[in-house]
Amino acid sequence: MLLPLLSLSALWGFVLNLTMGDAQSLLRANTLYRTLGVTSTDLGLQLQAERVRSAEALTTRELNEVLGGQRARTDQSVGDFKRAVTEAGDAAGGELLGPLGTLTAGLDRLGSIRADIDRGLSSRLSGLNEYNRILDSIFMLYDHLVSVSDLTIFQQASSLQAMGMAREYIAREHALVIGAMADQRLTEPETAAFTEYAASRKFLHSRGFAGLDVGLRRPYEQVFASEPFLTFATMEGRITKTGAPPVVAEDWNEAVDKLTSQLDKVGLASSEVLAGRTSEAATATVVKIAVAGGLGLIAVLASIIISVRFGRRLAAELAGLRSAAVELSQERLPSIVERLRRGEDVDVRKEAKAIKVSGSAEIIDVARAFGSVQRTAVTAAVGQAALRHGVGQVFLNLARRKQGLLHRQLALLDGMQRRTHDPDRLEELFRLDHLTTRMRRHAESLMILSGSAPGRAWRKPVPVIDIVRAAVAEVEDFTRVAVETMPVSAFDGTAAADLTHLVAELVENATIYSPPDTMVQVRGDQVSNGYAIEVEDRGLGLTVGEYATYNALLAAPPEFDLADSDRLGLFVVARLAERHGVKVLLRHSPFGGTTAIVLVPRALVTEQAALEAGDGDDKAALPSRTRKKALAVVTSGTHAGLPRRVRQAHLAPQLKEAPPEPEQQAERSPEEVRDLFSAFQRGTQRAREDASEEGP
């Protein structure tokens, strides 16, 4: 609404400026006439009179008191004109600066013109032409004085200007004739000049007379019909034809004096009439401007007041609508989405309340549209939440069924390993056992993504080294993982399974995205904020942008996107870290790969004393159970760092057969070493399964 008001105000100002410009132009023309016009007219008359006296002096070469008195009157008129220029001030600026400068320069040369005449250095025609140039600059100034915006006044002023210029040509003719009467002859150049003056005079009289209106034309008609003008015209024509001055000088002088006197009176009266018209036109224009401008200003102010009033009301209505829309978009809908994410039930009818606003029909319609959008958004969000919950339940059901089957499969494999002593069969069973363990971890990943927690948990703290080893054992390429010596510490048993899963995901990721001939280093250390575990690979690493993206996901895990299955492991790690307050950070490794840092908070870390106190309980932790179950099937005899399985080691003493005498054996073959390693792994797996069944 502000733009049209500004446009209306600007238009009003523009029109007012145009009309005020016309009024100012008329007032300026009147001011110039009262100052420059009057004084320049008197200056022209004095210069014309001095020119006549100078023509006589140029002929007779005699200086008399009449010429001196005329020069004094001319000098006084020059002073009056210059003072008028000063009084005109700004009105004499602009386009008048050029003509005023030319006239001032001509007046400044008046002294040198007089000196040449006094010393007899100028001819009659050249001396008169010097005065003519000054008078030409005066008439050039007149042309700029009549530049008014009123066309009628401009036409009348131009016509009067033509009549005044014709009066000047009569004066020029008179000056030539006065000079020629002294020696009763006109030179050939003077005759040509006189003929030119007479032709110009006739043209200007015709043009000026034709442009004057009835009121201004009538006085000139009377002058042109008078005896002085007719006598002058007759003698003018005779001089043009013969090239000789009149025989009787008194007749010429009398006719010219009477004619110029009449013309001067008519010109002065016409100028006064035109000045009065200009003043009246200016006053009328100012009145019209005042009326029109005042009415326009009232209309503009009324428009502004009405617009501001309606604008404020509309702004208040829009502000209310905006506040309701902002509350909807930034508070209500995000709150509903967050509640749906937490699994809470949302009543669409209750939550999608109508937006209450008041105002015009358009505002109410927009509010209703926002309400419709709100209901649609809430309904869609509830539907999406229900869909995600359904998908999560599907994941959970499938994972639980799969986990149950995997537990049964592990139990079957354990039984088969117990009954089988063939190294080849044991190796195949071990591979199946390892694959089943990995499948169980993937099933747990589905449960984690569905929002549930796996069933495995322990009451007592679990040593960190055992959690790391258990995580490494769940990785396919576990032979490439090197676990360095770690400070003795333990994690809370309730989080042991999740931390094992988290570390396993990171270790597996490191083995997958690094060359197969490189090792993955796993190390840990006690820090001030808890316990830090580092998993470092020698792969190609990531870009700075990728590190930032993955770290943002690990710090604040978003809703799992089914289409983003390539980063399934990262989502699992992020969910597990969020569940226990663990911080996971990926950064560039000095060796060119990636280092994953897992910072377990101090709340989950158990001190060394608590760990040692719990070692006496055979159900304290998974690793201790693993070690005990492994010792039940492995003797102390080893070869090249590998354990050797002893048959019937798990049977009761009553059922054991008498052991045969040990035979001296040669160095074991690779097949025997594989058999021993398989037996060791099988015992470890059974211990882990037993602990899993007994622990929860």
C-alpha positions as CSV (number, residue, x, y, z in Angstrom):
1,M,0.0,0.0,0.0
2,L,3.0,2.3,0.5
3,L,4.1,2.1,-3.1
4,P,0.9,3.6,-4.7
5,L,0.9,6.3,-2.0
6,L,4.4,7.3,-2.8
7,S,3.6,7.2,-6.5
8,L,0.5,9.4,-6.0
9,S,2.6,11.9,-3.9
10,A,5.4,11.9,-6.4
11,L,2.9,12.6,-9.3
12,W,1.2,15.4,-7.3
13,G,4.6,16.9,-6.7
14,F,5.6,16.6,-10.3
15,V,2.4,18.3,-11.6
16,L,2.7,21.0,-8.9
17,N,6.3,21.6,-9.9
18,L,5.3,22.0,-13.6
19,T,2.5,24.4,-12.9
20,M,4.6,26.3,-10.4
21,G,7.4,26.5,-13.0
22,D,4.9,28.2,-15.4
23,A,3.9,30.7,-12.7
24,Q,7.5,31.3,-11.7
25,S,8.4,31.9,-15.4
26,L,5.6,34.5,-15.7
27,L,6.6,36.2,-12.4
28,R,10.3,36.1,-13.5
29,A,9.4,37.7,-16.9
30,N,7.5,40.5,-15.0
31,T,10.5,41.0,-12.7
32,L,12.9,41.2,-15.6
33,Y,10.7,43.7,-17.4
34,R,10.5,45.9,-14.4
35,T,14.3,45.9,-14.0
36,L,16.2,45.0,-17.1
37,G,13.4,45.7,-19.5
38,V,12.8,49.4,-18.5
39,T,16.5,50.2,-18.0
40,S,17.6,48.5,-21.3
41,T,14.9,50.4,-23.2
42,D,16.2,53.7,-21.8
43,L,19.7,52.6,-22.6
44,G,18.8,51.9,-26.2
45,L,17.2,55.3,-26.6
46,Q,20.2,57.0,-25.2
47,L,22.6,55.0,-27.4
48,Q,20.4,55.9,-30.5
49,A,20.6,59.6,-29.6
50,E,24.4,59.4,-29.1
51,R,24.7,57.6,-32.4
52,V,22.9,60.5,-34.2
53,R,25.2,63.1,-32.5
54,S,28.2,61.0,-33.3
55,A,27.2,60.8,-37.0
56,E,27.3,64.6,-37.1
57,A,30.7,64.7,-35.4
58,L,32.1,62.1,-37.8
59,T,31.0,64.3,-40.7
60,T,32.0,67.8,-39.4
61,R,34.9,66.5,-37.3
62,E,33.7,69.0,-34.6
63,L,32.9,68.1,-31.0
64,N,30.3,70.2,-29.3
65,E,28.5,70.4,-26.0
66,V,25.4,68.6,-27.4
67,L,27.5,65.4,-28.0
68,G,29.1,65.7,-24.6
69,G,25.7,66.1,-22.8
70,Q,24.3,63.1,-24.7
71,R,27.3,61.0,-23.7
72,A,26.8,62.0,-20.1
73,R,23.1,60.9,-20.3
74,T,24.2,57.6,-21.9
75,D,26.7,56.9,-19.1
76,Q,24.0,57.5,-16.6
77,S,21.7,55.1,-18.4
78,V,24.6,52.5,-18.5
79,G,25.0,52.8,-14.7
80,D,21.2,52.4,-14.2
81,F,21.2,49.3,-16.3
82,K,24.1,47.7,-14.4
83,R,22.4,48.4,-11.1
84,A,19.2,46.8,-12.5
85,V,21.2,43.7,-13.4
86,T,22.4,43.5,-9.8
87,E,18.8,44.0,-8.4
88,A,17.4,41.3,-10.7
89,G,19.7,38.7,-8.9
90,D,18.8,35.1,-9.6
91,A,16.2,36.2,-12.2
92,A,19.0,37.4,-14.4
93,G,20.8,34.1,-14.3
94,G,20.5,31.0,-16.5
95,E,20.0,31.7,-20.1
96,L,20.4,35.4,-19.7
97,L,24.0,35.1,-18.7
98,G,25.2,34.9,-22.3
99,P,23.3,38.0,-23.7
100,L,24.1,40.0,-20.6
101,G,27.8,39.2,-21.0
102,T,27.7,40.2,-24.6
103,L,26.0,43.5,-23.8
104,T,28.3,44.3,-20.9
105,A,31.3,43.7,-23.1
106,G,29.9,46.1,-25.8
107,L,29.2,48.7,-23.1
108,D,32.8,48.4,-21.9
109,R,34.0,49.2,-25.5
110,L,32.0,52.4,-25.5
111,G,34.9,54.4,-24.3
112,S,37.2,53.2,-27.1
113,I,34.5,53.9,-29.7
114,R,34.2,57.4,-28.5
115,A,37.9,57.9,-28.5
116,D,38.2,56.8,-32.1
117,I,35.4,59.2,-33.1
118,D,37.1,62.1,-31.2
119,R,40.5,61.5,-32.9
120,G,38.8,61.1,-36.3
121,L,40.1,57.5,-36.7
122,S,36.7,56.1,-37.7
123,S,34.7,56.7,-40.8
124,R,31.1,57.6,-40.6
125,L,29.7,54.2,-41.5
126,S,32.2,52.2,-39.3
127,G,31.5,54.5,-36.3
128,L,27.8,54.1,-36.7
129,N,28.2,50.3,-37.0
130,E,30.0,50.2,-33.6
131,Y,26.9,51.7,-32.0
132,N,24.7,49.3,-34.1
133,R,26.5,46.3,-32.6
134,I,25.9,47.5,-29.0
135,L,22.2,48.0,-29.9
136,D,22.1,44.6,-31.5
137,S,23.2,43.0,-28.2
138,I,20.4,44.9,-26.4
139,F,17.8,43.5,-28.8
140,M,19.4,40.0,-28.3
141,L,18.7,40.5,-24.6
142,Y,15.1,41.4,-25.4
143,D,14.7,38.1,-27.2
144,H,15.6,36.3,-24.0
145,L,13.4,38.5,-21.8
146,V,10.2,37.4,-23.5
147,S,10.8,33.6,-23.0
148,V,7.6,32.9,-21.1
149,S,5.6,29.7,-21.0
150,D,2.3,31.4,-21.9
151,L,2.0,31.1,-25.7
152,T,-0.3,34.1,-26.2
153,I,1.9,36.4,-24.1
154,F,5.0,35.1,-25.9
155,Q,3.5,35.8,-29.3
156,Q,2.5,39.4,-28.3
157,A,6.0,40.0,-26.8
158,S,7.7,38.7,-29.9
159,S,5.5,41.0,-32.1
160,L,6.3,44.0,-29.9
161,Q,10.0,43.0,-30.1
162,A,9.7,43.1,-33.9
163,M,8.1,46.6,-33.8
164,G,10.9,47.8,-31.5
165,M,13.6,46.5,-33.8
166,A,11.8,48.3,-36.7
167,R,12.1,51.4,-34.6
168,E,15.8,50.8,-34.3
169,Y,16.2,50.6,-38.1
170,I,14.4,53.9,-38.5
171,A,17.0,55.3,-36.0
172,R,19.8,53.9,-38.1
173,E,18.4,55.4,-41.2
174,H,18.1,58.8,-39.4
175,A,21.8,58.6,-38.3
176,L,23.0,57.9,-41.8
177,V,20.9,60.8,-43.2
178,I,21.9,63.2,-40.5
179,G,25.6,62.5,-41.3
180,A,25.1,62.7,-45.0
181,M,23.3,66.1,-44.8
182,A,26.5,67.8,-43.7
183,D,28.1,67.2,-47.1
184,Q,24.9,66.5,-49.1
185,R,25.9,63.0,-50.2
186,L,25.7,59.3,-49.3
187,T,28.6,57.1,-50.1
188,E,27.9,53.9,-52.0
189,P,28.3,51.8,-48.9
190,E,26.1,54.1,-47.0
191,T,23.4,53.9,-49.7
192,A,23.6,50.1,-49.6
193,A,23.3,50.2,-45.8
194,F,20.4,52.6,-45.9
195,T,18.6,50.4,-48.5
196,E,19.2,47.3,-46.2
197,Y,17.8,49.3,-43.2
198,A,14.7,50.3,-45.1
199,A,14.0,46.8,-46.3
200,S,14.5,45.3,-42.7
201,R,12.3,48.0,-41.3
202,K,9.4,47.2,-43.7
203,F,9.8,43.4,-43.0
204,L,9.8,43.9,-39.2
205,H,6.8,46.2,-39.3
206,S,4.8,43.7,-41.4
207,R,5.7,40.8,-39.2
208,G,5.1,42.6,-35.9
209,F,1.9,44.2,-37.1
210,A,0.5,40.8,-38.2
211,G,1.2,39.2,-34.8
212,L,-0.3,41.8,-32.6
213,D,-3.8,41.3,-31.3
214,V,-6.6,43.9,-31.7
215,G,-5.8,45.8,-28.5
216,L,-2.1,46.2,-29.2
217,R,-2.5,46.6,-33.0
218,R,-4.8,49.6,-33.0
219,P,-2.3,52.2,-31.7
220,Y,0.2,51.1,-34.4
221,E,-2.5,51.3,-37.1
222,Q,-3.0,54.9,-36.1
223,V,0.7,55.6,-36.2
224,F,1.1,54.0,-39.7
225,A,-1.9,56.1,-40.9
226,S,-0.5,59.4,-39.5
227,E,1.2,62.1,-41.6
228,P,4.7,61.7,-40.0
229,F,4.9,58.0,-41.0
230,L,3.6,58.7,-44.5
231,T,6.1,61.6,-44.9
232,F,8.9,59.4,-43.6
233,A,7.9,56.5,-45.9
234,T,7.9,58.8,-48.9
235,M,11.3,60.3,-48.2
236,E,12.7,56.9,-47.3
237,G,11.6,55.6,-50.7
238,R,13.1,58.6,-52.5
239,I,16.5,58.2,-50.7
240,T,16.5,54.5,-51.6
241,K,16.0,55.3,-55.3
242,T,18.3,58.3,-55.7
243,G,20.9,57.5,-53.1
244,A,20.9,61.2,-52.0
245,P,19.8,62.7,-48.7
246,P,16.7,64.9,-48.6
247,V,17.1,68.4,-49.9
248,V,15.3,70.0,-46.9
249,A,16.8,68.6,-43.7
250,E,14.1,70.1,-41.5
251,D,11.3,68.1,-43.2
252,W,13.3,64.9,-42.6
253,N,14.1,65.7,-39.0
254,E,10.5,66.8,-38.2
255,A,9.0,63.6,-39.8
256,V,11.5,61.3,-38.0
257,D,11.2,63.1,-34.7
258,K,7.4,62.9,-34.7
259,L,7.4,59.3,-35.9
260,T,9.9,58.1,-33.4
261,S,8.1,60.0,-30.6
262,Q,4.8,58.3,-31.5
263,L,6.5,54.9,-31.8
264,D,8.2,55.3,-28.5
265,K,4.9,56.2,-26.8
266,V,3.1,53.3,-28.4
267,G,5.9,50.9,-27.6
268,L,6.0,52.0,-24.0
269,A,2.3,51.8,-23.6
270,S,2.2,48.4,-25.3
271,S,4.9,47.1,-23.1
272,E,3.0,48.2,-20.0
273,V,-0.1,46.5,-21.2
274,L,1.8,43.3,-21.9
275,A,3.5,43.5,-18.5
276,G,0.1,43.9,-16.9
277,R,-1.2,40.8,-18.8
278,T,1.9,38.9,-17.7
279,S,1.3,39.8,-14.1
280,E,-2.4,38.9,-14.3
281,A,-1.5,35.6,-16.0
282,A,1.0,34.8,-13.3
283,T,-1.5,35.7,-10.6
284,A,-4.2,33.6,-12.2
285,T,-1.8,30.7,-12.6
286,V,-0.7,30.9,-9.0
287,V,-4.4,31.0,-7.9
288,K,-5.1,27.9,-10.1
289,I,-2.0,26.2,-8.7
290,A,-3.1,27.0,-5.1
291,V,-6.6,25.7,-5.7
292,A,-5.5,22.6,-7.7
293,G,-2.5,22.0,-5.5
294,G,-4.5,22.4,-2.3
295,L,-7.2,20.1,-3.5
296,G,-4.6,17.6,-4.7
297,L,-2.8,17.8,-1.4
298,I,-6.1,17.2,0.5
299,A,-6.7,14.2,-1.8
300,V,-3.2,12.9,-1.2
301,L,-3.5,13.4,2.6
302,A,-6.9,11.8,2.7
303,S,-5.6,8.8,0.7
304,I,-2.6,8.5,3.1
305,I,-4.9,8.6,6.2
306,I,-7.3,6.1,4.8
307,S,-4.6,3.9,3.5
308,V,-2.6,4.0,6.8
309,R,-5.8,3.2,8.7
310,F,-6.6,0.2,6.5
311,G,-3.0,-0.7,6.3
312,R,-2.6,-0.9,10.0
313,R,-5.7,-3.0,10.3
314,L,-4.5,-5.3,7.5
315,A,-1.0,-5.4,9.1
316,A,-2.5,-6.4,12.4
317,E,-4.6,-9.1,10.8
318,L,-1.5,-10.3,8.8
319,A,0.6,-10.2,12.0
320,G,-1.9,-12.4,13.8
321,L,-2.0,-14.8,10.8
322,R,1.8,-14.8,10.6
323,S,2.1,-15.5,14.3
324,A,-0.3,-18.4,14.0
325,A,1.5,-19.7,10.9
326,V,4.9,-19.4,12.7
327,E,3.6,-21.2,15.7
328,L,2.2,-23.9,13.4
329,S,5.4,-24.4,11.4
330,Q,8.0,-23.9,14.2
331,E,6.3,-25.2,17.3
332,R,3.2,-27.3,16.8
333,L,4.2,-29.4,13.8
334,P,7.8,-30.1,15.0
335,S,6.4,-31.0,18.4
336,I,3.9,-33.4,16.8
337,V,6.7,-34.9,14.6
338,E,9.0,-35.3,17.6
339,R,6.2,-37.1,19.6
340,L,5.5,-39.4,16.7
341,R,9.2,-40.1,16.5
342,R,9.2,-41.1,20.2
343,G,6.4,-43.5,19.5
344,E,3.6,-41.5,21.2
345,D,0.0,-41.7,20.0
346,V,-1.3,-38.5,18.4
347,D,-4.9,-37.6,17.9
348,V,-5.2,-35.9,14.6
349,R,-8.5,-34.2,15.4
350,K,-7.2,-32.9,18.7
351,E,-3.8,-31.7,17.5
352,A,-4.9,-30.2,14.2
353,K,-6.8,-27.3,15.8
354,A,-8.2,-24.6,13.6
355,I,-6.2,-21.3,13.5
356,K,-8.2,-18.6,15.2
357,V,-7.8,-15.2,13.6
358,S,-10.1,-12.3,13.0
359,G,-10.3,-9.8,10.2
360,S,-11.4,-9.6,6.6
361,A,-12.8,-12.5,4.6
362,E,-9.5,-12.9,2.8
363,I,-7.5,-13.3,6.0
364,I,-10.1,-15.8,7.4
365,D,-9.9,-17.8,4.1
366,V,-6.1,-17.9,4.3
367,A,-6.3,-19.1,8.0
368,R,-8.7,-21.8,6.9
369,A,-6.3,-22.8,4.2
370,F,-3.5,-23.0,6.7
371,G,-5.7,-25.1,8.9
372,S,-6.4,-27.5,6.0
373,V,-2.6,-27.7,5.4
374,Q,-2.1,-28.4,9.1
375,R,-4.6,-31.2,9.1
376,T,-3.1,-32.7,6.0
377,A,0.5,-32.4,7.4
378,V,-0.5,-33.9,10.7
379,T,-2.4,-36.7,9.0
380,A,0.5,-37.4,6.7
381,A,3.0,-37.3,9.7
382,V,0.8,-39.7,11.6
383,G,0.6,-42.0,8.6
384,Q,4.3,-41.9,8.1
385,A,4.9,-42.6,11.7
386,A,2.5,-45.5,11.6
387,L,4.3,-46.7,8.5
388,R,7.7,-46.4,10.1
389,H,6.4,-48.1,13.2
390,G,5.0,-50.9,11.1
391,V,8.3,-51.3,9.2
392,G,10.1,-51.2,12.5
393,Q,7.9,-54.0,13.9
394,V,8.5,-56.0,10.8
395,F,12.2,-55.5,11.3
396,L,11.9,-56.5,14.9
397,N,9.8,-59.5,14.3
398,L,12.0,-60.8,11.5
399,A,15.1,-60.1,13.6
400,R,13.7,-61.9,16.6
401,R,12.7,-64.9,14.5
402,K,16.0,-64.9,12.8
403,Q,17.8,-64.5,16.1
404,G,15.9,-67.4,17.6
405,L,16.8,-69.5,14.6
406,L,20.4,-68.5,14.8
407,H,20.6,-69.4,18.5
408,R,19.2,-72.9,17.6
409,Q,21.7,-73.1,14.7
410,L,24.5,-72.2,17.0
411,A,23.4,-74.8,19.5
412,L,23.2,-77.4,16.7
413,L,26.7,-76.4,15.5
414,D,28.0,-76.7,19.0
415,G,26.6,-80.2,19.4
416,M,28.1,-81.2,16.0
417,Q,31.5,-79.8,17.0
418,R,31.3,-81.8,20.2
419,R,30.6,-85.0,18.4
420,T,33.0,-84.4,15.5
421,H,36.7,-85.1,15.6
422,D,37.5,-84.9,11.9
423,P,39.7,-81.8,11.3
424,D,38.1,-81.1,7.9
425,R,34.6,-81.3,9.4
426,L,35.6,-79.2,12.3
427,E,37.0,-76.5,10.0
428,E,33.7,-76.4,8.0
429,L,31.7,-76.3,11.2
430,F,33.9,-73.5,12.5
431,R,33.2,-71.5,9.4
432,L,29.5,-72.0,9.7
433,D,29.8,-71.1,13.4
434,H,31.5,-67.8,12.5
435,L,29.0,-67.0,9.7
436,T,26.2,-67.6,12.1
437,T,27.7,-65.3,14.7
438,R,27.9,-62.6,12.0
439,M,24.3,-63.2,11.0
440,R,23.3,-62.8,14.6
441,R,25.0,-59.4,14.7
442,H,23.1,-58.4,11.6
443,A,19.8,-59.5,13.1
444,E,20.7,-57.4,16.2
445,S,21.3,-54.5,13.8
446,L,17.7,-54.8,12.5
447,M,16.5,-54.8,16.1
448,I,18.5,-51.7,16.9
449,L,17.2,-49.8,13.8
450,S,13.6,-50.8,14.8
451,G,14.1,-49.0,18.1
452,S,14.5,-52.1,20.4
453,A,17.4,-53.4,22.3
454,P,19.0,-56.9,21.9
455,G,18.3,-59.4,24.6
456,R,21.9,-60.0,25.6
457,A,23.1,-58.3,28.8
458,W,25.2,-59.0,31.9
459,R,24.8,-58.1,35.5
460,K,28.5,-57.6,36.3
461,P,31.1,-55.4,34.5
462,V,32.8,-56.8,31.5
463,P,36.6,-56.3,30.8
464,V,37.3,-53.9,28.0
465,I,39.8,-56.3,26.4
466,D,37.2,-59.1,26.3
467,I,34.6,-56.8,24.7
468,V,37.1,-55.8,22.0
469,R,38.1,-59.4,21.4
470,A,34.5,-60.5,21.2
471,A,33.8,-57.6,18.7
472,V,36.8,-58.7,16.6
473,A,35.6,-62.4,16.7
474,E,32.3,-61.2,15.0
475,V,34.2,-59.8,12.0
476,E,34.8,-61.8,8.9
477,D,38.4,-60.8,8.2
478,F,39.4,-61.0,11.9
479,T,42.9,-62.3,11.1
480,R,43.8,-58.7,9.9
481,V,42.9,-57.1,13.2
482,A,45.6,-56.4,15.7
483,V,44.5,-55.7,19.3
484,E,47.1,-53.8,21.2
485,T,47.6,-53.9,24.9
486,M,45.0,-51.9,26.8
487,P,44.8,-50.6,30.3
488,V,42.8,-52.9,32.5
489,S,39.3,-51.6,32.9
490,A,35.7,-52.8,32.4
491,F,32.4,-51.5,31.1
492,D,28.9,-51.8,32.6
493,G,27.4,-55.1,31.8
494,T,24.1,-53.7,30.7
495,A,25.9,-51.9,27.9
496,A,28.5,-54.6,27.1
497,A,26.5,-56.2,24.3
498,D,25.8,-52.8,22.6
499,L,29.4,-51.7,22.9
500,T,30.6,-55.0,21.5
501,H,28.2,-54.5,18.6
502,L,29.4,-50.9,18.1
503,V,33.1,-51.8,18.0
504,A,32.4,-54.8,15.7
505,E,30.7,-52.5,13.2
506,L,33.6,-50.1,13.2
507,V,36.2,-52.9,12.9
508,E,34.3,-54.5,10.1
509,N,34.0,-51.2,8.3
510,A,37.8,-50.7,8.7
511,T,38.5,-54.2,7.2
512,I,36.2,-53.7,4.3
513,Y,37.5,-50.3,3.2
514,S,41.2,-51.0,3.5
515,P,43.5,-53.1,1.4
516,P,43.5,-56.8,2.2
517,D,47.3,-56.8,2.8
518,T,47.1,-54.2,5.6
519,M,46.3,-54.5,9.3
520,V,43.6,-52.8,11.3
521,Q,44.9,-51.5,14.6
522,V,42.6,-51.5,17.7
523,R,43.8,-49.8,20.9
524,G,42.4,-48.3,24.0
525,D,43.3,-46.0,26.8
526,Q,41.9,-44.5,30.0
527,V,41.2,-40.8,29.6
528,S,39.8,-38.1,31.8
529,N,36.3,-38.3,30.4
530,G,36.0,-42.1,30.3
531,Y,37.6,-44.7,28.1
532,A,38.7,-44.2,24.5
533,I,38.9,-47.0,21.9
534,E,40.6,-46.3,18.5
535,V,40.1,-48.3,15.4
536,E,42.6,-47.3,12.7
537,D,42.8,-48.6,9.1
538,R,45.2,-48.0,6.3
539,G,42.7,-47.3,3.6
540,L,42.2,-44.3,1.3
541,G,40.4,-42.2,3.8
542,L,37.6,-39.7,3.1
543,T,37.3,-36.1,2.1
544,V,36.8,-33.2,4.5
545,G,33.2,-32.9,3.5
546,E,32.5,-36.6,3.9
547,Y,34.1,-36.6,7.4
548,A,31.9,-33.7,8.4
549,T,28.7,-35.4,7.0
550,Y,29.4,-38.7,8.8
551,N,30.4,-37.1,12.1
552,A,27.2,-35.0,12.0
553,L,25.2,-38.3,11.5
554,L,27.0,-40.0,14.4
555,A,26.5,-37.0,16.7
556,A,22.7,-36.6,16.0
557,P,21.3,-39.7,14.2
558,P,18.3,-38.8,12.0
559,E,15.3,-41.0,11.3
560,F,16.5,-44.0,9.5
561,D,15.8,-43.8,5.8
562,L,15.1,-47.1,4.1
563,A,16.6,-45.8,0.9
564,D,19.9,-45.1,2.5
565,S,20.9,-48.7,3.1
566,D,24.6,-48.1,2.1
567,R,25.2,-46.5,5.4
568,L,23.4,-49.1,7.5
569,G,26.4,-49.6,9.8
570,L,26.8,-45.9,10.5
571,F,23.1,-45.7,11.5
572,V,23.5,-48.7,13.9
573,V,26.6,-47.1,15.4
574,A,24.9,-43.8,15.8
575,R,21.8,-45.4,17.5
576,L,24.0,-47.4,19.9
577,A,26.1,-44.3,20.7
578,E,23.0,-42.2,21.3
579,R,21.5,-44.9,23.6
580,H,24.5,-44.9,26.0
581,G,25.9,-41.4,25.6
582,V,28.9,-42.6,23.7
583,K,30.7,-40.2,21.4
584,V,32.0,-41.5,18.1
585,L,34.3,-39.4,15.8
586,L,35.8,-40.2,12.5
587,R,39.0,-38.4,11.4
588,H,41.9,-38.7,9.0
589,S,44.6,-41.0,10.0
590,P,48.3,-40.0,9.8
591,F,48.8,-43.2,7.8
592,G,46.4,-42.1,5.1
593,G,43.3,-44.1,6.3
594,T,40.6,-43.4,8.8
595,T,40.6,-43.5,12.6
596,A,37.4,-44.1,14.4
597,I,37.5,-42.9,18.0
598,V,34.9,-44.3,20.5
599,L,34.7,-42.3,23.8
600,V,32.8,-44.3,26.4
601,P,31.6,-42.0,29.2
602,R,32.9,-42.4,32.7
603,A,29.4,-43.5,33.9
604,L,29.9,-46.8,32.0
605,V,33.5,-47.4,33.0
606,T,34.2,-49.5,36.1
607,E,37.4,-49.0,38.1
608,Q,40.0,-51.8,38.5
609,A,39.0,-52.6,42.1
610,A,35.4,-53.2,41.1
611,L,36.5,-55.5,38.3
612,E,38.8,-57.6,40.5
613,A,36.0,-57.9,43.1
614,G,33.7,-59.4,40.5
615,D,36.2,-62.0,39.2
616,G,35.1,-64.5,41.8
617,D,31.6,-64.8,40.3
618,D,31.4,-67.2,37.4
619,K,28.5,-65.3,36.0
620,A,30.1,-61.9,36.3
621,A,31.0,-61.4,32.7
622,L,31.0,-62.9,29.3
623,P,34.9,-63.0,28.9
624,S,35.5,-64.8,32.2
625,R,32.9,-67.4,31.2
626,T,34.6,-67.7,27.9
627,R,37.9,-68.3,29.4
628,K,36.5,-70.9,31.8
629,K,34.7,-72.8,29.0
630,A,37.7,-72.7,26.8
631,L,39.9,-74.2,29.6
632,A,37.4,-77.1,29.8
633,V,38.4,-78.4,26.4
634,V,42.0,-77.0,26.0
635,T,45.1,-78.4,27.8
636,S,48.2,-76.5,28.5
637,G,50.1,-78.2,25.7
638,T,50.7,-75.9,22.8
639,H,52.7,-75.7,19.6
640,A,53.8,-72.5,18.0
641,G,51.4,-70.5,20.1
642,L,48.4,-72.7,19.3
643,P,46.4,-74.8,21.8
644,R,46.0,-78.5,21.5
645,R,42.7,-80.2,22.0
646,V,42.6,-83.3,24.3
647,R,39.8,-85.8,23.8
648,Q,37.4,-86.5,26.7
649,A,38.7,-83.5,28.6
650,H,35.1,-82.4,29.3
651,L,34.0,-85.8,30.7
652,A,33.7,-86.7,34.3
653,P,36.7,-88.5,35.8
654,Q,34.7,-91.7,36.1
655,L,33.9,-91.8,32.4
656,K,37.4,-91.1,31.2
657,E,39.4,-93.8,29.6
658,A,42.8,-94.5,30.7
659,P,45.0,-92.3,28.7
660,P,47.6,-94.0,26.6
661,E,51.2,-93.4,27.0
662,P,52.2,-90.3,25.2
663,E,54.2,-91.0,22.1
664,Q,57.0,-89.0,20.8
665,Q,55.6,-87.1,17.8
666,A,57.3,-85.3,15.1
667,E,56.6,-81.6,14.4
668,R,52.8,-81.2,13.7
669,S,51.7,-80.9,10.1
670,P,49.6,-77.9,8.9
671,E,46.5,-80.0,9.0
672,E,47.1,-80.8,12.7
673,V,47.7,-77.2,13.4
674,R,44.4,-76.3,11.7
675,D,42.7,-79.0,13.8
676,L,44.0,-77.5,17.0
677,F,43.0,-74.0,16.1
678,S,39.5,-75.1,15.1
679,A,39.1,-76.9,18.4
680,F,40.2,-73.7,20.2
681,Q,37.7,-71.6,18.3
682,R,34.9,-74.0,18.9
683,G,35.5,-74.1,22.6
684,T,35.5,-70.2,22.7
685,Q,32.3,-70.1,20.7
686,R,30.5,-72.6,23.1
687,A,31.6,-70.5,26.1
688,R,30.2,-67.4,24.5
689,E,26.9,-69.1,23.8
690,D,26.7,-70.5,27.3
691,A,27.4,-67.0,28.8
692,S,24.7,-65.5,26.5
693,E,22.1,-68.0,27.7
694,E,23.0,-67.7,31.4
695,G,23.7,-64.0,31.6
696,P,20.4,-62.2,31.0
